[in-house]
């Protein structure tokens, strides 16, 4: 348990940050899933920049590693290129 005011504040901040990060990570995962489940190339190409931006933001704020972001973006691009 927190023993002083600064430790209590850190706990409050950590909880807020955790919830914020969880929301944006979940939203991004759902967007990635939507692109991977689509069979329409036009729609996937239209939504790709938005998803790339979401992934980049997660990497920038440290929710995911920058190399994981690159791998996700690469796998999305590969998926889109395979669509006919």
PyMOL Python script that loads the backbone (N, CA, C, O; Angstrom):
from pymol import cmd

cmd.read_pdbstr("""\
ATOM      1  N   UNK A   1       0.843  -1.187   0.000  1.00  0.00           N
ATOM      2  CA  UNK A   1       0.000   0.000   0.000  1.00  0.00           C
ATOM      3  C   UNK A   1       0.879   1.238   0.000  1.00  0.00           C
ATOM      4  O   UNK A   1       1.999   1.222   0.511  1.00  0.00           O
ATOM      5  N   UNK A   2       0.359   2.308  -0.578  1.00  0.00           N
ATOM      6  CA  UNK A   2       1.123   3.546  -0.685  1.00  0.00           C
ATOM      7  C   UNK A   2       1.405   4.115   0.704  1.00  0.00           C
ATOM      8  O   UNK A   2       0.555   4.077   1.594  1.00  0.00           O
ATOM      9  N   UNK A   3       2.600   4.636   0.865  1.00  0.00           N
ATOM     10  CA  UNK A   3       3.030   5.106   2.174  1.00  0.00           C
ATOM     11  C   UNK A   3       3.129   6.619   2.258  1.00  0.00           C
ATOM     12  O   UNK A   3       3.313   7.162   3.348  1.00  0.00           O
ATOM     13  N   UNK A   4       3.009   7.311   1.133  1.00  0.00           N
ATOM     14  CA  UNK A   4       3.054   8.765   1.164  1.00  0.00           C
ATOM     15  C   UNK A   4       2.221   9.343   0.006  1.00  0.00           C
ATOM     16  O   UNK A   4       1.719   8.602  -0.839  1.00  0.00           O
ATOM     17  N   UNK A   5       2.090  10.631  -0.014  1.00  0.00           N
ATOM     18  CA  UNK A   5       1.203  11.282  -0.982  1.00  0.00           C
ATOM     19  C   UNK A   5       1.665  11.073  -2.412  1.00  0.00           C
ATOM     20  O   UNK A   5       0.843  10.860  -3.303  1.00  0.00           O
ATOM     21  N   UNK A   6       2.965  11.130  -2.642  1.00  0.00           N
ATOM     22  CA  UNK A   6       3.456  10.982  -4.013  1.00  0.00           C
ATOM     23  C   UNK A   6       3.220   9.556  -4.530  1.00  0.00           C
ATOM     24  O   UNK A   6       2.940   9.364  -5.713  1.00  0.00           O
ATOM     25  N   UNK A   7       3.330   8.570  -3.654  1.00  0.00           N
ATOM     26  CA  UNK A   7       3.070   7.190  -4.059  1.00  0.00           C
ATOM     27  C   UNK A   7       1.591   6.989  -4.368  1.00  0.00           C
ATOM     28  O   UNK A   7       1.244   6.270  -5.304  1.00  0.00           O
ATOM     29  N   UNK A   8       0.714   7.624  -3.581  1.00  0.00           N
ATOM     30  CA  UNK A   8      -0.724   7.531  -3.850  1.00  0.00           C
ATOM     31  C   UNK A   8      -1.070   8.189  -5.181  1.00  0.00           C
ATOM     32  O   UNK A   8      -1.890   7.673  -5.940  1.00  0.00           O
ATOM     33  N   UNK A   9      -0.441   9.333  -5.460  1.00  0.00           N
ATOM     34  CA  UNK A   9      -0.678  10.014  -6.734  1.00  0.00           C
ATOM     35  C   UNK A   9      -0.177   9.152  -7.892  1.00  0.00           C
ATOM     36  O   UNK A   9      -0.833   9.074  -8.930  1.00  0.00           O
ATOM     37  N   UNK A  10       0.972   8.509  -7.726  1.00  0.00           N
ATOM     38  CA  UNK A  10       1.515   7.650  -8.777  1.00  0.00           C
ATOM     39  C   UNK A  10       0.564   6.493  -9.067  1.00  0.00           C
ATOM     40  O   UNK A  10       0.384   6.108 -10.222  1.00  0.00           O
ATOM     41  N   UNK A  11      -0.038   5.947  -8.030  1.00  0.00           N
ATOM     42  CA  UNK A  11      -0.997   4.853  -8.214  1.00  0.00           C
ATOM     43  C   UNK A  11      -2.208   5.337  -9.004  1.00  0.00           C
ATOM     44  O   UNK A  11      -2.681   4.648  -9.908  1.00  0.00           O
ATOM     45  N   UNK A  12      -2.710   6.528  -8.660  1.00  0.00           N
ATOM     46  CA  UNK A  12      -3.850   7.087  -9.397  1.00  0.00           C
ATOM     47  C   UNK A  12      -3.498   7.324 -10.860  1.00  0.00           C
ATOM     48  O   UNK A  12      -4.282   7.001 -11.752  1.00  0.00           O
ATOM     49  N   UNK A  13      -2.326   7.885 -11.105  1.00  0.00           N
ATOM     50  CA  UNK A  13      -1.907   8.157 -12.479  1.00  0.00           C
ATOM     51  C   UNK A  13      -1.727   6.866 -13.263  1.00  0.00           C
ATOM     52  O   UNK A  13      -2.135   6.774 -14.420  1.00  0.00           O
ATOM     53  N   UNK A  14      -1.114   5.866 -12.628  1.00  0.00           N
ATOM     54  CA  UNK A  14      -0.896   4.591 -13.312  1.00  0.00           C
ATOM     55  C   UNK A  14      -2.213   3.956 -13.727  1.00  0.00           C
ATOM     56  O   UNK A  14      -2.315   3.395 -14.818  1.00  0.00           O
ATOM     57  N   UNK A  15      -3.213   4.039 -12.875  1.00  0.00           N
ATOM     58  CA  UNK A  15      -4.524   3.470 -13.204  1.00  0.00           C
ATOM     59  C   UNK A  15      -5.156   4.201 -14.387  1.00  0.00           C
ATOM     60  O   UNK A  15      -5.704   3.566 -15.288  1.00  0.00           O
ATOM     61  N   UNK A  16      -5.082   5.535 -14.385  1.00  0.00           N
ATOM     62  CA  UNK A  16      -5.627   6.311 -15.512  1.00  0.00           C
ATOM     63  C   UNK A  16      -4.908   5.978 -16.812  1.00  0.00           C
ATOM     64  O   UNK A  16      -5.542   5.788 -17.850  1.00  0.00           O
ATOM     65  N   UNK A  17      -3.583   5.908 -16.749  1.00  0.00           N
ATOM     66  CA  UNK A  17      -2.805   5.593 -17.946  1.00  0.00           C
ATOM     67  C   UNK A  17      -3.096   4.177 -18.436  1.00  0.00           C
ATOM     68  O   UNK A  17      -3.184   3.939 -19.641  1.00  0.00           O
ATOM     69  N   UNK A  18      -3.242   3.246 -17.506  1.00  0.00           N
ATOM     70  CA  UNK A  18      -3.529   1.859 -17.878  1.00  0.00           C
ATOM     71  C   UNK A  18      -4.848   1.758 -18.628  1.00  0.00           C
ATOM     72  O   UNK A  18      -4.933   1.080 -19.652  1.00  0.00           O
ATOM     73  N   UNK A  19      -5.883   2.433 -18.120  1.00  0.00           N
ATOM     74  CA  UNK A  19      -7.187   2.395 -18.767  1.00  0.00           C
ATOM     75  C   UNK A  19      -7.145   3.080 -20.135  1.00  0.00           C
ATOM     76  O   UNK A  19      -7.751   2.601 -21.094  1.00  0.00           O
ATOM     77  N   UNK A  20      -6.433   4.192 -20.215  1.00  0.00           N
ATOM     78  CA  UNK A  20      -6.281   4.907 -21.479  1.00  0.00           C
ATOM     79  C   UNK A  20      -5.580   4.028 -22.513  1.00  0.00           C
ATOM     80  O   UNK A  20      -6.041   3.910 -23.649  1.00  0.00           O
ATOM     81  N   UNK A  21      -4.465   3.413 -22.117  1.00  0.00           N
ATOM     82  CA  UNK A  21      -3.705   2.558 -23.030  1.00  0.00           C
ATOM     83  C   UNK A  21      -4.512   1.338 -23.442  1.00  0.00           C
ATOM     84  O   UNK A  21      -4.454   0.922 -24.599  1.00  0.00           O
ATOM     85  N   UNK A  22      -5.262   0.761 -22.515  1.00  0.00           N
ATOM     86  CA  UNK A  22      -6.057  -0.423 -22.820  1.00  0.00           C
ATOM     87  C   UNK A  22      -7.132  -0.094 -23.851  1.00  0.00           C
ATOM     88  O   UNK A  22      -7.383  -0.883 -24.762  1.00  0.00           O
ATOM     89  N   UNK A  23      -7.768   1.073 -23.709  1.00  0.00           N
ATOM     90  CA  UNK A  23      -8.803   1.479 -24.656  1.00  0.00           C
ATOM     91  C   UNK A  23      -8.230   1.623 -26.066  1.00  0.00           C
ATOM     92  O   UNK A  23      -8.788   1.077 -27.018  1.00  0.00           O
ATOM     93  N   UNK A  24      -7.131   2.345 -26.205  1.00  0.00           N
ATOM     94  CA  UNK A  24      -6.566   2.569 -27.536  1.00  0.00           C
ATOM     95  C   UNK A  24      -5.969   1.297 -28.126  1.00  0.00           C
ATOM     96  O   UNK A  24      -6.032   1.100 -29.340  1.00  0.00           O
ATOM     97  N   UNK A  25      -5.396   0.433 -27.303  1.00  0.00           N
ATOM     98  CA  UNK A  25      -4.863  -0.828 -27.803  1.00  0.00           C
ATOM     99  C   UNK A  25      -5.994  -1.720 -28.295  1.00  0.00           C
ATOM    100  O   UNK A  25      -5.865  -2.359 -29.339  1.00  0.00           O
ATOM    101  N   UNK A  26      -7.093  -1.774 -27.565  1.00  0.00           N
ATOM    102  CA  UNK A  26      -8.239  -2.592 -27.966  1.00  0.00           C
ATOM    103  C   UNK A  26      -8.856  -2.054 -29.257  1.00  0.00           C
ATOM    104  O   UNK A  26      -9.198  -2.829 -30.151  1.00  0.00           O
ATOM    105  N   UNK A  27      -8.999  -0.739 -29.356  1.00  0.00           N
ATOM    106  CA  UNK A  27      -9.569  -0.129 -30.553  1.00  0.00           C
ATOM    107  C   UNK A  27      -8.703  -0.433 -31.773  1.00  0.00           C
ATOM    108  O   UNK A  27      -9.222  -0.732 -32.848  1.00  0.00           O
ATOM    109  N   UNK A  28      -7.397  -0.356 -31.607  1.00  0.00           N
ATOM    110  CA  UNK A  28      -6.483  -0.645 -32.710  1.00  0.00           C
ATOM    111  C   UNK A  28      -6.553  -2.116 -33.092  1.00  0.00           C
ATOM    112  O   UNK A  28      -6.564  -2.437 -34.280  1.00  0.00           O
ATOM    113  N   UNK A  29      -6.600  -3.014 -32.118  1.00  0.00           N
ATOM    114  CA  UNK A  29      -6.704  -4.444 -32.426  1.00  0.00           C
ATOM    115  C   UNK A  29      -7.977  -4.744 -33.195  1.00  0.00           C
ATOM    116  O   UNK A  29      -7.970  -5.558 -34.118  1.00  0.00           O
ATOM    117  N   UNK A  30      -9.079  -4.088 -32.820  1.00  0.00           N
ATOM    118  CA  UNK A  30     -10.334  -4.311 -33.544  1.00  0.00           C
ATOM    119  C   UNK A  30     -10.230  -3.804 -34.979  1.00  0.00           C
ATOM    120  O   UNK A  30     -10.760  -4.434 -35.894  1.00  0.00           O
ATOM    121  N   UNK A  31      -9.561  -2.684 -35.187  1.00  0.00           N
ATOM    122  CA  UNK A  31      -9.399  -2.141 -36.534  1.00  0.00           C
ATOM    123  C   UNK A  31      -8.525  -3.063 -37.384  1.00  0.00           C
ATOM    124  O   UNK A  31      -8.806  -3.279 -38.563  1.00  0.00           O
ATOM    125  N   UNK A  32      -7.467  -3.605 -36.782  1.00  0.00           N
ATOM    126  CA  UNK A  32      -6.602  -4.542 -37.505  1.00  0.00           C
ATOM    127  C   UNK A  32      -7.388  -5.792 -37.867  1.00  0.00           C
ATOM    128  O   UNK A  32      -7.280  -6.297 -38.984  1.00  0.00           O
ATOM    129  N   UNK A  33      -8.171  -6.287 -36.932  1.00  0.00           N
ATOM    130  CA  UNK A  33      -8.988  -7.472 -37.180  1.00  0.00           C
ATOM    131  C   UNK A  33      -9.978  -7.230 -38.303  1.00  0.00           C
ATOM    132  O   UNK A  33     -10.219  -8.119 -39.120  1.00  0.00           O
ATOM    133  N   UNK A  34     -10.553  -6.040 -38.353  1.00  0.00           N
ATOM    134  CA  UNK A  34     -11.522  -5.715 -39.396  1.00  0.00           C
ATOM    135  C   UNK A  34     -10.860  -5.732 -40.768  1.00  0.00           C
ATOM    136  O   UNK A  34     -11.450  -6.221 -41.732  1.00  0.00           O
ATOM    137  N   UNK A  35      -9.645  -5.206 -40.867  1.00  0.00           N
ATOM    138  CA  UNK A  35      -8.940  -5.217 -42.159  1.00  0.00           C
ATOM    139  C   UNK A  35      -8.593  -6.645 -42.557  1.00  0.00           C
ATOM    140  O   UNK A  35      -8.739  -7.022 -43.719  1.00  0.00           O
ATOM    141  N   UNK A  36      -8.138  -7.431 -41.600  1.00  0.00           N
ATOM    142  CA  UNK A  36      -7.738  -8.807 -41.936  1.00  0.00           C
ATOM    143  C   UNK A  36      -8.931  -9.677 -42.313  1.00  0.00           C
ATOM    144  O   UNK A  36      -8.775 -10.640 -43.063  1.00  0.00           O
ATOM    145  N   UNK A  37     -10.115  -9.358 -41.807  1.00  0.00           N
ATOM    146  CA  UNK A  37     -11.297 -10.162 -42.103  1.00  0.00           C
ATOM    147  C   UNK A  37     -12.019  -9.729 -43.364  1.00  0.00           C
ATOM    148  O   UNK A  37     -12.921 -10.428 -43.826  1.00  0.00           O
ATOM    149  N   UNK A  38     -11.646  -8.598 -43.928  1.00  0.00           N
ATOM    150  CA  UNK A  38     -12.327  -8.135 -45.124  1.00  0.00           C
ATOM    151  C   UNK A  38     -11.759  -8.834 -46.359  1.00  0.00           C
ATOM    152  O   UNK A  38     -10.583  -9.196 -46.399  1.00  0.00           O
ATOM    153  N   UNK A  39     -12.603  -9.015 -47.349  1.00  0.00           N
ATOM    154  CA  UNK A  39     -12.150  -9.600 -48.613  1.00  0.00           C
ATOM    155  C   UNK A  39     -12.206  -8.574 -49.741  1.00  0.00           C
ATOM    156  O   UNK A  39     -11.896  -8.891 -50.889  1.00  0.00           O
ATOM    157  N   UNK A  40     -12.601  -7.344 -49.413  1.00  0.00           N
ATOM    158  CA  UNK A  40     -12.694  -6.278 -50.403  1.00  0.00           C
ATOM    159  C   UNK A  40     -11.414  -5.444 -50.365  1.00  0.00           C
ATOM    160  O   UNK A  40     -11.123  -4.780 -49.370  1.00  0.00           O
ATOM    161  N   UNK A  41     -10.657  -5.487 -51.453  1.00  0.00           N
ATOM    162  CA  UNK A  41      -9.368  -4.797 -51.497  1.00  0.00           C
ATOM    163  C   UNK A  41      -9.533  -3.283 -51.409  1.00  0.00           C
ATOM    164  O   UNK A  41      -8.749  -2.614 -50.737  1.00  0.00           O
ATOM    165  N   UNK A  42     -10.547  -2.739 -52.081  1.00  0.00           N
ATOM    166  CA  UNK A  42     -10.758  -1.290 -52.072  1.00  0.00           C
ATOM    167  C   UNK A  42     -11.017  -0.784 -50.648  1.00  0.00           C
ATOM    168  O   UNK A  42     -10.459   0.229 -50.226  1.00  0.00           O
ATOM    169  N   UNK A  43     -11.851  -1.489 -49.937  1.00  0.00           N
ATOM    170  CA  UNK A  43     -12.172  -1.086 -48.564  1.00  0.00           C
ATOM    171  C   UNK A  43     -10.948  -1.190 -47.658  1.00  0.00           C
ATOM    172  O   UNK A  43     -10.702  -0.317 -46.826  1.00  0.00           O
ATOM    173  N   UNK A  44     -10.183  -2.267 -47.831  1.00  0.00           N
ATOM    174  CA  UNK A  44      -8.984  -2.456 -47.020  1.00  0.00           C
ATOM    175  C   UNK A  44      -7.972  -1.355 -47.296  1.00  0.00           C
ATOM    176  O   UNK A  44      -7.351  -0.837 -46.367  1.00  0.00           O
ATOM    177  N   UNK A  45      -7.798  -0.989 -48.571  1.00  0.00           N
ATOM    178  CA  UNK A  45      -6.851   0.081 -48.919  1.00  0.00           C
ATOM    179  C   UNK A  45      -7.318   1.428 -48.385  1.00  0.00           C
ATOM    180  O   UNK A  45      -6.504   2.278 -48.025  1.00  0.00           O
ATOM    181  N   UNK A  46      -8.630   1.616 -48.336  1.00  0.00           N
ATOM    182  CA  UNK A  46      -9.170   2.877 -47.829  1.00  0.00           C
ATOM    183  C   UNK A  46      -8.944   3.004 -46.323  1.00  0.00           C
ATOM    184  O   UNK A  46      -8.658   4.097 -45.832  1.00  0.00           O
ATOM    185  N   UNK A  47      -9.070   1.900 -45.586  1.00  0.00           N
ATOM    186  CA  UNK A  47      -8.944   1.936 -44.126  1.00  0.00           C
ATOM    187  C   UNK A  47      -7.503   1.785 -43.638  1.00  0.00           C
ATOM    188  O   UNK A  47      -7.219   2.070 -42.475  1.00  0.00           O
ATOM    189  N   UNK A  48      -6.596   1.344 -44.499  1.00  0.00           N
ATOM    190  CA  UNK A  48      -5.220   1.078 -44.082  1.00  0.00           C
ATOM    191  C   UNK A  48      -4.507   2.302 -43.502  1.00  0.00           C
ATOM    192  O   UNK A  48      -3.886   2.171 -42.448  1.00  0.00           O
ATOM    193  N   UNK A  49      -4.558   3.481 -44.126  1.00  0.00           N
ATOM    194  CA  UNK A  49      -3.837   4.617 -43.539  1.00  0.00           C
ATOM    195  C   UNK A  49      -4.305   4.977 -42.128  1.00  0.00           C
ATOM    196  O   UNK A  49      -3.505   5.371 -41.281  1.00  0.00           O
ATOM    197  N   UNK A  50      -5.598   4.837 -41.890  1.00  0.00           N
ATOM    198  CA  UNK A  50      -6.130   5.133 -40.561  1.00  0.00           C
ATOM    199  C   UNK A  50      -5.575   4.140 -39.529  1.00  0.00           C
ATOM    200  O   UNK A  50      -5.208   4.524 -38.418  1.00  0.00           O
ATOM    201  N   UNK A  51      -5.522   2.870 -39.912  1.00  0.00           N
ATOM    202  CA  UNK A  51      -5.009   1.848 -39.003  1.00  0.00           C
ATOM    203  C   UNK A  51      -3.504   2.026 -38.797  1.00  0.00           C
ATOM    204  O   UNK A  51      -3.007   1.873 -37.681  1.00  0.00           O
ATOM    205  N   UNK A  52      -2.776   2.351 -39.872  1.00  0.00           N
ATOM    206  CA  UNK A  52      -1.343   2.610 -39.730  1.00  0.00           C
ATOM    207  C   UNK A  52      -1.107   3.748 -38.745  1.00  0.00           C
ATOM    208  O   UNK A  52      -0.192   3.687 -37.923  1.00  0.00           O
ATOM    209  N   UNK A  53      -1.931   4.779 -38.830  1.00  0.00           N
ATOM    210  CA  UNK A  53      -1.796   5.914 -37.928  1.00  0.00           C
ATOM    211  C   UNK A  53      -2.042   5.494 -36.481  1.00  0.00           C
ATOM    212  O   UNK A  53      -1.327   5.925 -35.577  1.00  0.00           O
ATOM    213  N   UNK A  54      -3.042   4.662 -36.267  1.00  0.00           N
ATOM    214  CA  UNK A  54      -3.337   4.178 -34.917  1.00  0.00           C
ATOM    215  C   UNK A  54      -2.160   3.377 -34.365  1.00  0.00           C
ATOM    216  O   UNK A  54      -1.782   3.530 -33.204  1.00  0.00           O
ATOM    217  N   UNK A  55      -1.586   2.524 -35.211  1.00  0.00           N
ATOM    218  CA  UNK A  55      -0.453   1.699 -34.788  1.00  0.00           C
ATOM    219  C   UNK A  55       0.743   2.581 -34.446  1.00  0.00           C
ATOM    220  O   UNK A  55       1.415   2.369 -33.437  1.00  0.00           O
ATOM    221  N   UNK A  56       1.003   3.580 -35.302  1.00  0.00           N
ATOM    222  CA  UNK A  56       2.122   4.486 -35.051  1.00  0.00           C
ATOM    223  C   UNK A  56       1.948   5.238 -33.741  1.00  0.00           C
ATOM    224  O   UNK A  56       2.916   5.451 -33.011  1.00  0.00           O
ATOM    225  N   UNK A  57       0.724   5.638 -33.443  1.00  0.00           N
ATOM    226  CA  UNK A  57       0.469   6.362 -32.201  1.00  0.00           C
ATOM    227  C   UNK A  57       0.731   5.467 -30.992  1.00  0.00           C
ATOM    228  O   UNK A  57       1.303   5.919 -30.000  1.00  0.00           O
ATOM    229  N   UNK A  58       0.318   4.207 -31.065  1.00  0.00           N
ATOM    230  CA  UNK A  58       0.582   3.286 -29.959  1.00  0.00           C
ATOM    231  C   UNK A  58       2.079   3.106 -29.743  1.00  0.00           C
ATOM    232  O   UNK A  58       2.549   3.042 -28.607  1.00  0.00           O
ATOM    233  N   UNK A  59       2.820   3.026 -30.844  1.00  0.00           N
ATOM    234  CA  UNK A  59       4.271   2.876 -30.718  1.00  0.00           C
ATOM    235  C   UNK A  59       4.896   4.146 -30.151  1.00  0.00           C
ATOM    236  O   UNK A  59       5.828   4.079 -29.350  1.00  0.00           O
ATOM    237  N   UNK A  60       4.387   5.297 -30.565  1.00  0.00           N
ATOM    238  CA  UNK A  60       4.946   6.573 -30.127  1.00  0.00           C
ATOM    239  C   UNK A  60       4.779   6.772 -28.621  1.00  0.00           C
ATOM    240  O   UNK A  60       5.686   7.265 -27.951  1.00  0.00           O
ATOM    241  N   UNK A  61       3.613   6.387 -28.090  1.00  0.00           N
ATOM    242  CA  UNK A  61       3.375   6.590 -26.660  1.00  0.00           C
ATOM    243  C   UNK A  61       3.836   5.414 -25.815  1.00  0.00           C
ATOM    244  O   UNK A  61       3.708   5.438 -24.591  1.00  0.00           O
ATOM    245  N   UNK A  62       4.381   4.369 -26.472  1.00  0.00           N
ATOM    246  CA  UNK A  62       4.999   3.283 -25.732  1.00  0.00           C
ATOM    247  C   UNK A  62       4.078   2.150 -25.336  1.00  0.00           C
ATOM    248  O   UNK A  62       4.446   1.328 -24.497  1.00  0.00           O
ATOM    249  N   UNK A  63       2.886   2.081 -25.920  1.00  0.00           N
ATOM    250  CA  UNK A  63       1.988   0.977 -25.596  1.00  0.00           C
ATOM    251  C   UNK A  63       2.489  -0.303 -26.248  1.00  0.00           C
ATOM    252  O   UNK A  63       2.429  -1.376 -25.648  1.00  0.00           O
ATOM    253  N   UNK A  64       2.984  -0.190 -27.479  1.00  0.00           N
ATOM    254  CA  UNK A  64       3.607  -1.326 -28.147  1.00  0.00           C
ATOM    255  C   UNK A  64       5.006  -0.911 -28.591  1.00  0.00           C
ATOM    256  O   UNK A  64       5.301   0.278 -28.705  1.00  0.00           O
ATOM    257  N   UNK A  65       5.852  -1.881 -28.838  1.00  0.00           N
ATOM    258  CA  UNK A  65       7.218  -1.613 -29.269  1.00  0.00           C
ATOM    259  C   UNK A  65       7.217  -1.163 -30.719  1.00  0.00           C
ATOM    260  O   UNK A  65       6.341  -1.549 -31.493  1.00  0.00           O
ATOM    261  N   UNK A  66       8.198  -0.346 -31.091  1.00  0.00           N
ATOM    262  CA  UNK A  66       8.233   0.194 -32.448  1.00  0.00           C
ATOM    263  C   UNK A  66       8.449  -0.907 -33.481  1.00  0.00           C
ATOM    264  O   UNK A  66       7.973  -0.787 -34.610  1.00  0.00           O
ATOM    265  N   UNK A  67       9.152  -1.968 -33.121  1.00  0.00           N
ATOM    266  CA  UNK A  67       9.351  -3.068 -34.072  1.00  0.00           C
ATOM    267  C   UNK A  67       8.078  -3.893 -34.225  1.00  0.00           C
ATOM    268  O   UNK A  67       7.803  -4.412 -35.307  1.00  0.00           O
ATOM    269  N   UNK A  68       7.309  -4.017 -33.162  1.00  0.00           N
ATOM    270  CA  UNK A  68       6.015  -4.696 -33.284  1.00  0.00           C
ATOM    271  C   UNK A  68       5.092  -3.887 -34.183  1.00  0.00           C
ATOM    272  O   UNK A  68       4.339  -4.454 -34.974  1.00  0.00           O
ATOM    273  N   UNK A  69       5.148  -2.561 -34.065  1.00  0.00           N
ATOM    274  CA  UNK A  69       4.337  -1.704 -34.926  1.00  0.00           C
ATOM    275  C   UNK A  69       4.722  -1.921 -36.387  1.00  0.00           C
ATOM    276  O   UNK A  69       3.855  -2.019 -37.254  1.00  0.00           O
ATOM    277  N   UNK A  70       6.019  -1.996 -36.654  1.00  0.00           N
ATOM    278  CA  UNK A  70       6.483  -2.218 -38.028  1.00  0.00           C
ATOM    279  C   UNK A  70       6.016  -3.574 -38.533  1.00  0.00           C
ATOM    280  O   UNK A  70       5.609  -3.699 -39.688  1.00  0.00           O
ATOM    281  N   UNK A  71       6.069  -4.592 -37.676  1.00  0.00           N
ATOM    282  CA  UNK A  71       5.623  -5.929 -38.090  1.00  0.00           C
ATOM    283  C   UNK A  71       4.127  -5.950 -38.373  1.00  0.00           C
ATOM    284  O   UNK A  71       3.693  -6.587 -39.332  1.00  0.00           O
ATOM    285  N   UNK A  72       3.337  -5.269 -37.560  1.00  0.00           N
ATOM    286  CA  UNK A  72       1.897  -5.219 -37.780  1.00  0.00           C
ATOM    287  C   UNK A  72       1.578  -4.530 -39.101  1.00  0.00           C
ATOM    288  O   UNK A  72       0.762  -5.019 -39.883  1.00  0.00           O
ATOM    289  N   UNK A  73       2.224  -3.392 -39.345  1.00  0.00           N
ATOM    290  CA  UNK A  73       1.980  -2.647 -40.572  1.00  0.00           C
ATOM    291  C   UNK A  73       2.391  -3.466 -41.794  1.00  0.00           C
ATOM    292  O   UNK A  73       1.710  -3.449 -42.819  1.00  0.00           O
ATOM    293  N   UNK A  74       3.500  -4.177 -41.677  1.00  0.00           N
ATOM    294  CA  UNK A  74       3.966  -5.010 -42.779  1.00  0.00           C
ATOM    295  C   UNK A  74       2.986  -6.144 -43.061  1.00  0.00           C
ATOM    296  O   UNK A  74       2.690  -6.438 -44.219  1.00  0.00           O
ATOM    297  N   UNK A  75       2.487  -6.775 -42.012  1.00  0.00           N
ATOM    298  CA  UNK A  75       1.566  -7.899 -42.221  1.00  0.00           C
ATOM    299  C   UNK A  75       0.237  -7.425 -42.804  1.00  0.00           C
ATOM    300  O   UNK A  75      -0.394  -8.142 -43.581  1.00  0.00           O
ATOM    301  N   UNK A  76      -0.184  -6.225 -42.434  1.00  0.00           N
ATOM    302  CA  UNK A  76      -1.403  -5.670 -43.023  1.00  0.00           C
ATOM    303  C   UNK A  76      -1.194  -5.399 -44.505  1.00  0.00           C
ATOM    304  O   UNK A  76      -2.059  -5.704 -45.325  1.00  0.00           O
ATOM    305  N   UNK A  77      -0.036  -4.821 -44.851  1.00  0.00           N
ATOM    306  CA  UNK A  77       0.270  -4.537 -46.258  1.00  0.00           C
ATOM    307  C   UNK A  77       0.335  -5.818 -47.079  1.00  0.00           C
ATOM    308  O   UNK A  77      -0.160  -5.863 -48.205  1.00  0.00           O
ATOM    309  N   UNK A  78       0.942  -6.857 -46.520  1.00  0.00           N
ATOM    310  CA  UNK A  78       1.003  -8.138 -47.209  1.00  0.00           C
ATOM    311  C   UNK A  78      -0.396  -8.687 -47.433  1.00  0.00           C
ATOM    312  O   UNK A  78      -0.704  -9.186 -48.515  1.00  0.00           O
ATOM    313  N   UNK A  79      -1.238  -8.599 -46.423  1.00  0.00           N
ATOM    314  CA  UNK A  79      -2.611  -9.089 -46.548  1.00  0.00           C
ATOM    315  C   UNK A  79      -3.369  -8.331 -47.642  1.00  0.00           C
ATOM    316  O   UNK A  79      -4.072  -8.935 -48.453  1.00  0.00           O
ATOM    317  N   UNK A  80      -3.221  -7.015 -47.654  1.00  0.00           N
ATOM    318  CA  UNK A  80      -3.926  -6.203 -48.654  1.00  0.00           C
ATOM    319  C   UNK A  80      -3.434  -6.540 -50.062  1.00  0.00           C
ATOM    320  O   UNK A  80      -4.235  -6.614 -50.994  1.00  0.00           O
ATOM    321  N   UNK A  81      -2.133  -6.744 -50.225  1.00  0.00           N
ATOM    322  CA  UNK A  81      -1.587  -7.074 -51.551  1.00  0.00           C
ATOM    323  C   UNK A  81      -2.034  -8.440 -52.046  1.00  0.00           C
ATOM    324  O   UNK A  81      -2.094  -8.672 -53.253  1.00  0.00           O
ATOM    325  N   UNK A  82      -2.350  -9.352 -51.120  1.00  0.00           N
ATOM    326  CA  UNK A  82      -2.813 -10.681 -51.525  1.00  0.00           C
ATOM    327  C   UNK A  82      -4.264 -10.678 -51.985  1.00  0.00           C
ATOM    328  O   UNK A  82      -4.690 -11.573 -52.715  1.00  0.00           O
ATOM    329  N   UNK A  83      -5.028  -9.662 -51.554  1.00  0.00           N
ATOM    330  CA  UNK A  83      -6.426  -9.598 -51.958  1.00  0.00           C
ATOM    331  C   UNK A  83      -6.528  -9.338 -53.444  1.00  0.00           C
ATOM    332  O   UNK A  83      -5.690  -8.657 -54.034  1.00  0.00           O
ATOM    333  N   UNK A  84      -7.583  -9.901 -54.045  1.00  0.00           N
ATOM    334  CA  UNK A  84      -7.734  -9.699 -55.493  1.00  0.00           C
ATOM    335  C   UNK A  84      -8.790  -8.665 -55.807  1.00  0.00           C
ATOM    336  O   UNK A  84      -9.042  -8.376 -56.976  1.00  0.00           O
TER     337      UNK A  84
END
""", "prot")
cmd.dss("prot")
cmd.show_as("cartoon", "prot")
cmd.util.cbc("prot")
cmd.orient("prot")
